[in-house]
Every structure is written in structure tokens, then in C-alpha cells.
Amino acid sequence: MNAEDRKSRLGGAEGTPAPAPAAGWKIFSWSNLIRLIIALAMALLVGGGICLVASRRTDRAWSAYEIRRAEERKSVMARWGARPSLVAPVEPGNAWDEYVKAYEALVALPESDHKFLNEAAEGAASAENDARADELLGRCALILGTVRRGAARAEATSPWPVDRPLPSPLNSLPGARYAGRLLRLSVRRRFAEGDTAGAVSDAAVGLQASLDMMRGPSLIHLLIGHAMAIAMASEMRSILVSPKCTPETASALGELARSADARMPAYSEAMAAEKLIGLAGLEEGFKDGTVNTGPSTWLQGITYRGTVCAADGAYGRLLSDIRRLEILPWPEGQAAYKEVADRRLDPGAMIIDLLKPALQAGEGSHRQVRARLRLLSVAGRVRAGETPGGADWPLDPFDLAPMRFRQIETGTELWSVWKDSVESRAGDWDDPDKSGGDCRLLVPK
């Protein structure tokens, strides 16, 4: 072996020992195991502390939520029960006991009857339609009698509780719209036959049934009530512009429209009920497994209550917005609703996103009903001989200015500026949006 080989083996100069090979890192040494145990203990201690704080905060939020929910439920329930009826004489009992029976019976009618009701109520009179309407009114006399009894009851307590999600399907609700159309045909026939008192009475029944529906526990009920009221308002308008309408009839219809407008619930009231229904549905989703947050029952309980409380807070902010916006002129309200719709929500309150697109349309529909009722109320006064205007002249619900009017050669023209809040003096009663922008009513001399 030469000198170079010896150097290579010795790792350096001749006589210098080579370094010992490095010892491997022992993963399972006692010191490393102790470090791991200490780290896990610290993590559990910190995590447990965080969970304990979160649990206590959630418990406090949940307790406050339950108190608030009980108060809100009491407030919503106060809208039900005894209420003044547009129909006289008033009898004891709950209107909904009668309504549900009548609406379910109307849903059970053949599809051909449903189709006819949809077409005939909106269509022009004809000998064929009149004959079919007479036949249908005859077959539905008992159903109509049930609706009339319901409207004359002293109270209207909804059969749908506000602290549980709405059952699905709501079988009787489509029947409410059929009832509105059937009553419209009845008003039309009675007035044509000279039974003016009967026509006014059935108009009162239709409006009262629509008001009771608007005070139901959800936005669905409110919108169906709108449809019923618009159907009846259109038939009242036909009577008011008829040459056969007497000043007495006009005055009675005008007062009926004014009373219905005064008794309409505020839009925010309907949304307060919608909040309770929505939160009940969210709670039910956790209970039946529709909303799954994890395998741990304890952690799921914290998440469930936290999510419901977050949704409650988002609903509360939404209600505050609605109460603020419903008193604004409609152009400002529309712009503000867009801001509300674009606003980001807490992750736990994303259920509100499903509701936000309907908010603006719902209030727009609410104002449309008010506008038509107020036009009818002033039309009745003008047709009865009153001079337009005055201190008690109603406001247009869209721009909050007095309802417009002008005297023309053929009578008095009344109008609402409608959703665009631009005074165009064009448009008609049935479809203002497509006919010029204003909702107009001409009261003949």
C-alpha cells in the first residue's frame, strides 16, 4: 500500500484517525416521545380552551336568541286572532277553519274548471263564457258559501304555526287563488243581474279573504293575498266605470277599498313572520340531518346553535333594512334594495341569500296593491260627487306624492305613477308596465 492509499483510508494526513460515522436520528427515542406527548397535551389544552370559550359564547348567544324568538313569535301571533272584518254581520269563530275547507275543495275541481277560472276571470265577457260561469258558480255554491262564512268570522288565526317550517306541499294555497277568481265571477254576475248589494258584499268577501291570506306566516301567503286582492280590485274598477254604477254603489266601493288599504299589513310585518319560518326550517334541517356539520355531536351542537344565531342576526339586519326602505319613495327603495342584495353575509347566514332576490319584487307587489286600492277609493268618492283633492287625498305609494288627477271632457282621470315613478300620463289599469308606465282609471261623468 503506497502513501496515497494510506492517506485516503486514514481520512487525512498520515497518522490522523478518520471521523467516526454519524449516528442515525432515533425517531422513537424516549426524549422525542416525551416531546411529542407534551406537544399533544398543549394542543389539546389550547384547543379545549378555545372550544370551551366558543361553547360559552354560543350558549349566551343561544339564550338571547331563544328570548328574542319568543318575543318575536308573540308579536307575530298578535296579528292573528280577533280582527275587524270588512264583511257584516260578524260571527264567532276562526276564518281559517272555513277557508281551508273551501280552498281544498277548489283544488279538487277538474283541471278544466281551473283553466276556465284562469281565463274567464281575466277575459272579456261573452255569451259562452257567461253560460259556463253560471254553471260553475252553481256547482260551487256551497264552496262560495264556505268562503263567505270564513270572511265573516270574528278572528283569523292561521293554521300554520310560525315556530315550525311550513309543510310541503301547501295543498290548500292554490285554492285561494281559485277562490279569488270565483268570487270575481260572482261579483260580475250579481252586478249584471242588478244585485248591487250582493256584488258589493262579495267584493268585501274577496278583499277580506285576501287580507287574511296576506297576514299568513310567509312571503308565499303575502303574494297569494296580493293576487287575490288585485283580482277583486279589477272587478270593482269595472263596476265603478260602468254607466249602471250609482253614486251609492260608488261610495260603498270606495269606502271598501279605503278600509282594505288601511288594514293591509306592512311589508315588514310579513317579513317578520318569514324570519321565524326560515329559522325554524334551519333548525329542522340540523335535526333531521339535512344540514351536516361533522361527526362530533358536541361540536355539531356548537355549530348548529352558532349557525342559527348567525342567521337570526342576518335576518334581524334584513328586517331593519326593510323597515327603513318601506317608507322611502320607490326609486330610492329600489336602489337601496340592490345594495342589500349585494351585501355579503356571514357564512352561517347564507340561507338569507335564497330570500334576498324576492325582497324587492315582494315590496313592489305590495305597493301595487295599495296603489290600486287607493285609486278605487278616490274613484268611488269622485263618482259619488266629491271634488278631487283635499287634505285627506291619499298618497301614491310609489313616490309618496298625492294621487294624480285631472278633469277632462269625459270625466276625471286618476292615476298612479307606478313602479318607474315617472309621470307619463299613459298606461292602463290592467298592465301599466307594458302600456305606458302609469296605472290609470277614468271615472266617467
Kinemage of the C-alpha trace (Angstrom):
@kinemage 1
@onewidth
@group {chain A} dominant
@subgroup {mainchain}
@vectorlist {calphas} color= white
{ca met a 1} P 0.000 0.000 0.000
{ca asn a 2} L 1.501 3.291 -1.005
{ca ala a 3} L 1.314 6.578 0.898
{ca glu a 4} L -1.638 7.944 -1.060
{ca asp a 5} L -3.755 4.910 -0.247
{ca arg a 6} L -2.901 5.207 3.405
{ca lys a 7} L -3.931 8.883 3.370
{ca ser a 8} L -7.222 8.057 1.738
{ca arg a 9} L -8.042 5.387 4.300
{ca leu a 10} L -6.986 7.439 7.275
{ca gly a 11} L -9.018 10.450 6.078
{ca gly a 12} L -6.203 12.975 6.146
{ca ala a 13} L -2.566 13.226 6.800
{ca glu a 14} L -0.742 10.091 7.727
{ca gly a 15} L -1.485 9.088 11.335
{ca thr a 16} L -4.702 11.150 11.645
{ca pro a 17} L -7.738 8.917 12.514
{ca ala a 18} L -10.856 9.116 10.247
{ca pro a 19} L -14.006 10.660 11.822
{ca ala a 20} L -16.497 8.182 13.263
{ca pro a 21} L -19.707 7.650 11.175
{ca ala a 22} L -22.652 9.820 12.332
{ca ala a 23} L -25.192 8.072 14.494
{ca gly a 24} L -28.733 7.866 12.945
{ca trp a 25} L -31.572 10.043 14.494
{ca lys a 26} L -33.679 7.813 16.648
{ca ile a 27} L -37.364 8.659 15.984
{ca phe a 28} L -38.703 6.647 18.877
{ca ser a 29} L -36.219 7.712 21.467
{ca trp a 30} L -37.630 8.443 24.921
{ca ser a 31} L -36.759 12.138 24.709
{ca asn a 32} L -38.623 12.555 21.410
{ca leu a 33} L -41.628 10.638 22.711
{ca ile a 34} L -41.808 12.922 25.734
{ca arg a 35} L -41.626 15.985 23.498
{ca leu a 36} L -44.460 14.619 21.352
{ca ile a 37} L -46.645 13.918 24.373
{ca ile a 38} L -46.049 17.420 25.730
{ca ala a 39} L -46.914 18.965 22.312
{ca leu a 40} L -50.127 16.946 22.077
{ca ala a 41} L -51.101 17.887 25.610
{ca met a 42} L -50.527 21.559 24.896
{ca ala a 43} L -52.565 21.320 21.671
{ca leu a 44} L -55.414 19.613 23.499
{ca leu a 45} L -55.255 22.168 26.283
{ca val a 46} L -55.342 25.130 23.885
{ca gly a 47} L -57.970 23.525 21.666
{ca gly a 48} L -60.104 22.623 24.649
{ca gly a 49} L -59.862 26.149 25.950
{ca ile a 50} L -60.889 27.584 22.593
{ca cys a 51} L -63.826 25.165 22.369
{ca leu a 52} L -64.865 25.979 25.924
{ca val a 53} L -64.847 29.711 25.199
{ca ala a 54} L -66.732 29.139 21.943
{ca ser a 55} L -69.254 26.924 23.729
{ca arg a 56} L -69.899 29.501 26.440
{ca arg a 57} L -70.235 32.301 23.894
{ca thr a 58} L -72.630 30.152 21.852
{ca asp a 59} L -74.635 29.314 24.982
{ca arg a 60} L -75.045 33.015 25.780
{ca ala a 61} L -75.980 33.815 22.162
{ca trp a 62} L -78.451 30.914 22.101
{ca ser a 63} L -80.116 32.040 25.346
{ca ala a 64} L -80.518 35.560 23.941
{ca tyr a 65} L -81.852 34.093 20.672
{ca glu a 66} L -84.491 31.991 22.453
{ca ile a 67} L -85.706 35.033 24.417
{ca arg a 68} L -85.819 37.130 21.239
{ca arg a 69} L -87.599 34.374 19.296
{ca ala a 70} L -90.300 34.093 21.987
{ca glu a 71} L -90.866 37.862 21.879
{ca glu a 72} L -90.990 37.912 18.079
{ca arg a 73} L -93.363 34.958 17.991
{ca lys a 74} L -95.670 36.766 20.418
{ca ser a 75} L -95.547 39.871 18.200
{ca val a 76} L -96.361 37.906 15.043
{ca met a 77} L -99.152 35.956 16.739
{ca ala a 78} L -100.688 39.252 17.894
{ca arg a 79} L -101.502 39.990 14.233
{ca trp a 80} L -103.801 36.978 14.207
{ca gly a 81} L -106.825 36.280 16.301
{ca ala a 82} L -109.567 38.887 16.549
{ca arg a 83} L -109.616 41.346 13.663
{ca pro a 84} L -112.194 43.747 12.230
{ca ser a 85} L -113.875 42.229 9.183
{ca leu a 86} L -114.971 44.029 6.033
{ca val a 87} L -117.968 41.695 5.982
{ca ala a 88} L -121.048 42.150 8.148
{ca pro a 89} L -122.539 40.744 10.251
{ca val a 90} L -119.537 39.270 12.068
{ca glu a 91} L -119.964 35.817 13.615
{ca pro a 92} L -117.810 33.990 16.193
{ca gly a 93} L -115.202 31.507 15.001
{ca asn a 94} L -111.926 31.246 13.099
{ca ala a 95} L -111.987 32.219 9.427
{ca trp a 96} L -109.312 29.669 8.516
{ca asp a 97} L -111.494 26.757 9.603
{ca glu a 98} L -113.745 27.676 6.683
{ca tyr a 99} L -111.062 28.843 4.255
{ca val a 100} L -109.085 25.597 4.354
{ca lys a 101} L -112.180 23.511 3.602
{ca ala a 102} L -113.157 25.765 0.706
{ca tyr a 103} L -109.654 26.042 -0.776
{ca glu a 104} L -109.065 22.292 -0.653
{ca ala a 105} L -112.417 21.718 -2.364
{ca leu a 106} L -111.451 24.165 -5.124
{ca val a 107} L -108.101 22.424 -5.648
{ca ala a 108} L -110.039 19.165 -6.120
{ca leu a 109} L -112.061 20.584 -9.038
{ca pro a 110} L -111.288 19.204 -12.517
{ca glu a 111} L -108.377 20.791 -14.351
{ca ser a 112} L -110.817 22.092 -16.978
{ca asp a 113} L -112.525 24.182 -14.277
{ca his a 114} L -109.184 25.576 -13.129
{ca lys a 115} L -108.337 26.542 -16.695
{ca phe a 116} L -111.696 28.217 -17.174
{ca leu a 117} L -111.351 30.173 -13.935
{ca asn a 118} L -107.935 31.433 -15.020
{ca glu a 119} L -109.203 32.512 -18.437
{ca ala a 120} L -112.742 33.726 -17.699
{ca ala a 121} L -111.866 35.910 -14.718
{ca glu a 122} L -109.399 37.900 -16.837
{ca gly a 123} L -111.140 37.655 -20.207
{ca ala a 124} L -113.874 39.694 -21.806
{ca ala a 125} L -117.495 38.760 -21.279
{ca ser a 126} L -119.174 36.578 -23.876
{ca ala a 127} L -122.359 34.541 -24.070
{ca glu a 128} L -120.373 31.288 -23.941
{ca asn a 129} L -118.252 32.392 -21.005
{ca asp a 130} L -121.281 33.728 -19.140
{ca ala a 131} L -123.106 30.421 -19.531
{ca arg a 132} L -120.095 28.435 -18.355
{ca ala a 133} L -119.577 30.838 -15.448
{ca asp a 134} L -123.206 30.438 -14.369
{ca glu a 135} L -122.850 26.666 -14.476
{ca leu a 136} L -119.613 26.719 -12.470
{ca leu a 137} L -120.982 29.169 -9.892
{ca gly a 138} L -123.950 26.873 -9.445
{ca arg a 139} L -121.750 23.841 -8.832
{ca cys a 140} L -119.530 25.814 -6.458
{ca ala a 141} L -122.338 27.485 -4.489
{ca leu a 142} L -121.510 25.553 -1.316
{ca ile a 143} L -117.815 26.380 -1.657
{ca leu a 144} L -118.592 30.064 -2.123
{ca gly a 145} L -120.836 29.934 0.929
{ca thr a 146} L -117.948 28.486 2.941
{ca val a 147} L -115.612 31.300 1.878
{ca arg a 148} L -118.279 33.881 2.746
{ca arg a 149} L -118.697 32.372 6.207
{ca gly a 150} L -114.948 32.448 6.717
{ca ala a 151} L -114.656 36.110 5.790
{ca ala a 152} L -117.389 36.964 8.300
{ca arg a 153} L -115.696 35.208 11.234
{ca ala a 154} L -114.528 37.287 14.167
{ca glu a 155} L -110.935 36.024 14.056
{ca ala a 156} L -108.403 34.699 11.563
{ca thr a 157} L -105.767 32.541 13.264
{ca ser a 158} L -103.511 30.907 10.701
{ca pro a 159} L -103.364 27.079 10.782
{ca trp a 160} L -99.630 27.241 10.032
{ca pro a 161} L -97.518 27.704 13.186
{ca val a 162} L -94.723 30.248 12.963
{ca asp a 163} L -92.247 28.217 15.023
{ca arg a 164} L -92.112 25.243 12.635
{ca pro a 165} L -91.231 25.069 8.932
{ca leu a 166} L -94.150 25.180 6.526
{ca pro a 167} L -95.405 21.736 5.499
{ca ser a 168} L -94.838 20.802 1.889
{ca pro a 169} L -96.863 20.777 -0.228
{ca leu a 170} L -99.244 23.505 0.931
{ca asn a 171} L -102.229 21.838 -0.695
{ca ser a 172} L -104.840 24.489 0.075
{ca leu a 173} L -102.941 27.573 -1.116
{ca pro a 174} L -103.609 27.243 -4.874
{ca gly a 175} L -107.293 27.043 -3.951
{ca ala a 176} L -107.091 30.557 -2.509
{ca arg a 177} L -106.325 31.968 -5.952
{ca tyr a 178} L -109.188 29.974 -7.454
{ca ala a 179} L -111.446 31.370 -4.725
{ca gly a 180} L -110.432 34.909 -5.676
{ca arg a 181} L -111.296 34.268 -9.315
{ca leu a 182} L -114.577 32.544 -8.440
{ca leu a 183} L -115.599 35.488 -6.266
{ca arg a 184} L -114.711 37.827 -9.111
{ca leu a 185} L -117.111 35.940 -11.396
{ca ser a 186} L -119.774 36.093 -8.686
{ca val a 187} L -119.376 39.876 -8.304
{ca arg a 188} L -119.620 40.249 -12.086
{ca arg a 189} L -122.773 38.141 -12.368
{ca arg a 190} L -124.528 39.742 -9.407
{ca phe a 191} L -123.904 43.250 -10.694
{ca ala a 192} L -125.074 42.253 -14.186
{ca glu a 193} L -128.286 40.856 -12.694
{ca gly a 194} L -128.959 44.067 -10.753
{ca asp a 195} L -127.998 42.646 -7.350
{ca thr a 196} L -125.736 45.563 -6.481
{ca ala a 197} L -125.755 44.886 -2.748
{ca gly a 198} L -124.753 41.268 -3.392
{ca ala a 199} L -121.933 42.386 -5.705
{ca val a 200} L -120.549 44.784 -3.081
{ca ser a 201} L -120.877 42.085 -0.413
{ca asp a 202} L -118.915 39.547 -2.456
{ca ala a 203} L -116.283 42.197 -3.207
{ca ala a 204} L -115.918 42.647 0.562
{ca val a 205} L -115.582 38.871 0.996
{ca gly a 206} L -112.862 38.742 -1.652
{ca leu a 207} L -110.889 41.596 -0.127
{ca gln a 208} L -111.235 40.211 3.415
{ca ala a 209} L -110.041 36.765 2.304
{ca ser a 210} L -107.070 38.409 0.593
{ca leu a 211} L -106.193 40.386 3.744
{ca asp a 212} L -106.370 37.229 5.867
{ca met a 213} L -104.046 35.493 3.391
{ca met a 214} L -101.588 38.426 3.445
{ca arg a 215} L -101.331 38.024 7.201
{ca gly a 216} L -100.204 34.416 6.836
{ca pro a 217} L -96.808 33.272 8.107
{ca ser a 218} L -94.701 33.558 4.958
{ca leu a 219} L -93.893 35.575 1.861
{ca ile a 220} L -95.808 32.968 -0.174
{ca his a 221} L -99.019 33.807 1.688
{ca leu a 222} L -98.438 37.524 1.187
{ca leu a 223} L -98.010 37.171 -2.582
{ca ile a 224} L -101.083 34.967 -2.940
{ca gly a 225} L -103.031 37.566 -0.961
{ca his a 226} L -101.775 40.193 -3.419
{ca ala a 227} L -103.086 38.167 -6.359
{ca met a 228} L -106.493 37.758 -4.711
{ca ala a 229} L -106.744 41.487 -3.929
{ca ile a 230} L -105.746 42.540 -7.457
{ca ala a 231} L -108.375 40.231 -8.965
{ca met a 232} L -111.090 41.753 -6.795
{ca ala a 233} L -109.869 45.322 -7.332
{ca ser a 234} L -110.100 44.844 -11.091
{ca glu a 235} L -113.733 43.790 -10.841
{ca met a 236} L -114.521 46.711 -8.535
{ca arg a 237} L -112.973 49.024 -11.086
{ca ser a 238} L -115.246 47.570 -13.801
{ca ile a 239} L -118.285 48.433 -11.676
{ca leu a 240} L -117.073 51.951 -10.879
{ca val a 241} L -116.658 52.864 -14.543
{ca ser a 242} L -119.943 51.241 -15.582
{ca pro a 243} L -122.847 53.528 -16.599
{ca lys a 244} L -125.042 51.485 -14.257
{ca cys a 245} L -122.978 52.403 -11.185
{ca thr a 246} L -124.981 54.661 -8.888
{ca pro a 247} L -123.432 57.203 -6.502
{ca glu a 248} L -124.422 54.970 -3.582
{ca thr a 249} L -122.684 51.953 -5.078
{ca ala a 250} L -119.628 54.039 -5.938
{ca ser a 251} L -119.431 55.384 -2.408
{ca ala a 252} L -119.727 51.876 -0.926
{ca leu a 253} L -116.982 50.501 -3.176
{ca gly a 254} L -114.721 53.472 -2.485
{ca glu a 255} L -115.108 53.049 1.270
{ca leu a 256} L -114.496 49.304 0.927
{ca ala a 257} L -111.226 49.955 -0.929
{ca arg a 258} L -110.148 52.558 1.624
{ca ser a 259} L -110.803 50.183 4.525
{ca ala a 260} L -108.914 47.345 2.832
{ca asp a 261} L -105.931 49.620 2.214
{ca ala a 262} L -105.940 50.732 5.861
{ca arg a 263} L -105.966 47.111 7.064
{ca met a 264} L -103.199 45.813 4.830
{ca pro a 265} L -100.213 44.618 6.882
{ca ala a 266} L -96.931 46.448 6.496
{ca tyr a 267} L -94.448 44.633 4.304
{ca ser a 268} L -92.047 44.335 7.247
{ca glu a 269} L -94.745 42.536 9.264
{ca ala a 270} L -94.917 39.793 6.663
{ca met a 271} L -91.137 39.505 6.629
{ca ala a 272} L -91.048 39.206 10.431
{ca ala a 273} L -93.161 36.052 10.102
{ca glu a 274} L -90.966 34.845 7.229
{ca lys a 275} L -87.958 35.148 9.562
{ca leu a 276} L -89.493 32.790 12.120
{ca ile a 277} L -90.410 30.262 9.433
{ca gly a 278} L -86.928 30.435 7.903
{ca leu a 279} L -85.148 29.901 11.223
{ca ala a 280} L -87.496 27.037 12.092
{ca gly a 281} L -86.604 25.411 8.772
{ca leu a 282} L -82.889 25.816 9.509
{ca glu a 283} L -83.276 24.245 12.948
{ca glu a 284} L -85.266 21.380 11.438
{ca gly a 285} L -82.510 20.838 8.875
{ca phe a 286} L -79.981 20.216 11.637
{ca lys a 287} L -82.314 17.879 13.485
{ca asp a 288} L -83.150 15.644 10.506
{ca gly a 289} L -79.604 15.612 9.115
{ca thr a 290} L -80.253 17.846 6.116
{ca val a 291} L -77.539 20.153 7.480
{ca asn a 292} L -74.495 18.048 8.412
{ca thr a 293} L -71.625 19.726 10.246
{ca gly a 294} L -69.423 16.849 11.381
{ca pro a 295} L -69.245 13.557 13.279
{ca ser a 296} L -68.940 15.008 16.782
{ca thr a 297} L -72.329 15.547 18.417
{ca trp a 298} L -70.871 18.110 20.815
{ca leu a 299} L -69.106 20.053 18.055
{ca gln a 300} L -72.207 19.782 15.861
{ca gly a 301} L -74.280 21.257 18.693
{ca ile a 302} L -71.992 24.277 18.906
{ca thr a 303} L -72.010 24.687 15.105
{ca tyr a 304} L -75.790 24.245 14.889
{ca arg a 305} L -76.550 26.858 17.517
{ca gly a 306} L -73.910 29.214 16.170
{ca thr a 307} L -75.276 28.906 12.640
{ca val a 308} L -78.857 29.540 13.748
{ca cys a 309} L -77.754 32.563 15.812
{ca ala a 310} L -75.796 33.924 12.832
{ca ala a 311} L -78.860 33.508 10.609
{ca asp a 312} L -81.008 35.206 13.261
{ca gly a 313} L -78.656 38.172 13.277
{ca ala a 314} L -78.685 38.388 9.479
{ca tyr a 315} L -82.492 38.194 9.427
{ca gly a 316} L -82.617 40.942 12.059
{ca arg a 317} L -80.422 43.239 9.969
{ca leu a 318} L -82.545 42.451 6.937
{ca leu a 319} L -85.734 43.368 8.814
{ca ser a 320} L -84.173 46.652 9.928
{ca asp a 321} L -83.358 47.383 6.290
{ca ile a 322} L -86.919 46.598 5.188
{ca arg a 323} L -88.450 48.828 7.858
{ca arg a 324} L -86.169 51.621 6.698
{ca leu a 325} L -86.825 51.070 2.970
{ca glu a 326} L -90.592 50.562 3.019
{ca ile a 327} L -91.165 54.212 3.953
{ca leu a 328} L -88.967 55.563 1.144
{ca pro a 329} L -90.159 56.638 -2.302
{ca trp a 330} L -89.865 53.623 -4.575
{ca pro a 331} L -86.902 54.787 -6.742
{ca glu a 332} L -84.795 55.245 -3.608
{ca gly a 333} L -86.108 52.000 -2.180
{ca gln a 334} L -85.177 50.059 -5.311
{ca ala a 335} L -81.618 51.365 -5.250
{ca ala a 336} L -81.302 50.527 -1.558
{ca tyr a 337} L -82.674 47.015 -2.100
{ca lys a 338} L -79.960 46.447 -4.689
{ca glu a 339} L -77.347 47.422 -2.101
{ca val a 340} L -78.908 44.992 0.370
{ca ala a 341} L -78.899 42.214 -2.227
{ca asp a 342} L -75.208 42.822 -2.995
{ca arg a 343} L -74.164 42.868 0.653
{ca arg a 344} L -72.072 39.939 1.772
{ca leu a 345} L -73.323 37.894 4.678
{ca asp a 346} L -71.681 35.818 7.388
{ca pro a 347} L -71.038 32.236 6.193
{ca gly a 348} L -73.557 30.896 8.704
{ca ala a 349} L -76.295 33.138 7.342
{ca met a 350} L -76.113 32.233 3.671
{ca ile a 351} L -79.705 30.952 3.884
{ca ile a 352} L -80.708 34.619 3.572
{ca asp a 353} L -79.244 34.686 0.071
{ca leu a 354} L -82.143 32.479 -1.045
{ca leu a 355} L -84.589 35.122 0.149
{ca lys a 356} L -82.891 38.346 -0.958
{ca pro a 357} L -83.836 38.183 -4.679
{ca ala a 358} L -87.543 38.136 -3.751
{ca leu a 359} L -87.460 41.091 -1.369
{ca gln a 360} L -87.656 43.922 -3.897
{ca ala a 361} L -90.278 42.152 -6.024
{ca gly a 362} L -92.345 41.426 -2.919
{ca glu a 363} L -92.457 45.038 -1.798
{ca gly a 364} L -93.097 46.221 -5.357
{ca ser a 365} L -96.130 43.924 -5.468
{ca his a 366} L -97.258 45.244 -2.070
{ca arg a 367} L -97.163 48.831 -3.339
{ca gln a 368} L -99.052 47.861 -6.498
{ca val a 369} L -101.943 46.515 -4.419
{ca arg a 370} L -102.011 49.688 -2.339
{ca ala a 371} L -101.938 51.876 -5.453
{ca arg a 372} L -104.945 50.098 -6.976
{ca leu a 373} L -106.922 50.218 -3.733
{ca arg a 374} L -106.215 53.938 -3.341
{ca leu a 375} L -107.245 54.633 -6.917
{ca leu a 376} L -110.501 52.798 -6.245
{ca ser a 377} L -111.064 54.699 -3.018
{ca val a 378} L -110.764 58.103 -4.718
{ca ala a 379} L -112.694 56.890 -7.784
{ca gly a 380} L -115.602 55.996 -5.512
{ca arg a 381} L -115.521 59.438 -3.940
{ca val a 382} L -115.372 61.210 -7.309
{ca arg a 383} L -118.138 59.028 -8.783
{ca ala a 384} L -120.267 59.822 -5.731
{ca gly a 385} L -119.924 63.553 -6.491
{ca glu a 386} L -116.950 64.620 -4.365
{ca thr a 387} L -114.475 67.158 -5.728
{ca pro a 388} L -110.993 65.614 -6.228
{ca gly a 389} L -108.159 66.656 -3.939
{ca gly a 390} L -108.330 67.830 -0.367
{ca ala a 391} L -106.402 67.272 2.826
{ca asp a 392} L -107.355 63.590 3.080
{ca trp a 393} L -106.483 62.767 -0.532
{ca pro a 394} L -104.368 59.567 -0.419
{ca leu a 395} L -100.699 59.385 -1.377
{ca asp a 396} L -99.330 57.391 -4.271
{ca pro a 397} L -97.386 54.549 -2.592
{ca phe a 398} L -94.658 54.764 -5.236
{ca asp a 399} L -93.463 58.367 -4.999
{ca leu a 400} L -95.394 59.337 -1.816
{ca ala a 401} L -96.978 62.337 -3.558
{ca pro a 402} L -100.783 62.793 -3.696
{ca met a 403} L -102.565 60.619 -6.237
{ca arg a 404} L -102.710 62.454 -9.560
{ca phe a 405} L -105.953 63.596 -11.125
{ca arg a 406} L -107.165 65.909 -13.857
{ca gln a 407} L -110.532 66.900 -15.195
{ca ile a 408} L -111.057 66.062 -18.846
{ca glu a 409} L -114.033 66.298 -21.156
{ca thr a 410} L -115.234 62.750 -20.489
{ca gly a 411} L -114.746 62.724 -16.720
{ca thr a 412} L -111.965 62.632 -14.145
{ca glu a 413} L -108.723 60.834 -14.866
{ca leu a 414} L -106.904 59.347 -11.884
{ca trp a 415} L -103.510 57.700 -11.960
{ca ser a 416} L -100.538 56.373 -10.056
{ca val a 417} L -97.018 56.930 -11.377
{ca trp a 418} L -96.399 53.204 -10.747
{ca lys a 419} L -93.068 51.436 -10.439
{ca asp a 420} L -90.943 53.769 -12.548
{ca ser a 421} L -92.295 56.771 -10.564
{ca val a 422} L -92.259 58.817 -13.770
{ca glu a 423} L -95.450 60.686 -14.603
{ca ser a 424} L -96.162 59.725 -18.211
{ca arg a 425} L -99.964 60.093 -18.182
{ca ala a 426} L -100.015 56.993 -20.341
{ca gly a 427} L -100.845 53.434 -19.433
{ca asp a 428} L -103.897 51.465 -18.413
{ca trp a 429} L -105.233 49.704 -15.362
{ca asp a 430} L -104.568 46.083 -16.304
{ca asp a 431} L -100.916 46.245 -17.380
{ca pro a 432} L -99.297 49.612 -16.644
{ca asp a 433} L -95.772 48.327 -17.289
{ca lys a 434} L -96.459 47.432 -20.920
{ca ser a 435} L -98.903 50.206 -21.755
{ca gly a 436} L -97.081 53.384 -20.836
{ca gly a 437} L -95.908 53.229 -17.254
{ca asp a 438} L -98.797 54.718 -15.231
{ca cys a 439} L -101.793 52.925 -13.751
{ca arg a 440} L -104.796 54.973 -14.873
{ca leu a 441} L -108.502 54.953 -14.116
{ca leu a 442} L -111.033 57.171 -15.889
{ca val a 443} L -114.127 57.985 -13.850
{ca pro a 444} L -116.873 58.938 -16.298
{ca lys a 445} L -119.145 61.896 -15.751
